[in-house]
């Protein structure tokens, strides 16, 4: 197969952590061609989606003393070519959030790819519809109590009811902008004013889950089915477990309750063309559905001696044969 990956500048990626690199590496190991591009290198020519693509060769990481190790020159790129994306068997949209206007324009271009010829994952329409905070509200029965509002009085009432809460920007990523709220905080009003841009932009407020100190579990879902998980545990004085802010990663199992959550969410993910997704679960409650470029593959592989990237590519092989 020929596979195209739309990503951030490859030199900025961490090969020992990045899930996109893990999937590309798996594709190469399994004998497929890997090409890369960025969202500003997409075009529409004669009503079809094109991209300036470069062939990629990777030096696979190696597991050394429980850590992934890469060589300094871990990738090499060939000459760029303008190619119709329908010459690819699949296109992976793996640009990291936030979802900006250029990101949205890129999804409109990808909408022009004929799905009978080329699989785009995740699906462009699904990416547009699945804001990683708001999409979760479709599964409110398995979420903690949640409010979405820009109204200061309404937010204060919610926090006073629950005594502590977590504020999340709707367009945030990797734990950025997440704040812990208590009704007695003397900065409460200022926090809400800044976070809502003076009441002009809604935020998500969720009841604080004390179980967060035990970890924020990332469950990796492929085609609606969970295939692996890691637990991200806050360290030091930090209440967030995100790896991007220093959360410690530990081995974990998917519980019966979490399987129930996956069973509820999975069919909707498949319906929306969200093939590769990361569910975040704290204390048996779904808190987020990550669809843009969910991470965690390297950590699951390292802790469980598996290769989820190869599982993704094997699944893709079956899809292209069917």
Buried (B, 14 or more C-beta within 10 A) or exposed (E): BBBBBBBBEBEEBEBBBBBBBBBBBBBBBBEBBBBBBBBEBBEEEEEBBBBBBBBBEBBBBEEEEEEBEBEEEBBEEEEBEEBBBBEBBBBBBBBBBBBEEEBEEBBBBBBBBEEEEBBBBBBBBBBBBBBBBBBBEBBEEBBBEBBBBBBBEBBBBBBEEBEBBBBBBBBBBBBBBBBBBEBEBEEBEEBBEEBBEEEEEBBBBBBBBEBBEBBBBBBBBBBBEBBBBBBBBBEEEEBBBBBEBBBEBEEBEBEEEBEEBBEBBBEBBBEBBBBBBBBBBBBBBBBBBBBBBBBBBBBBBBBBEBBBBBBBBBBBBEBEEE
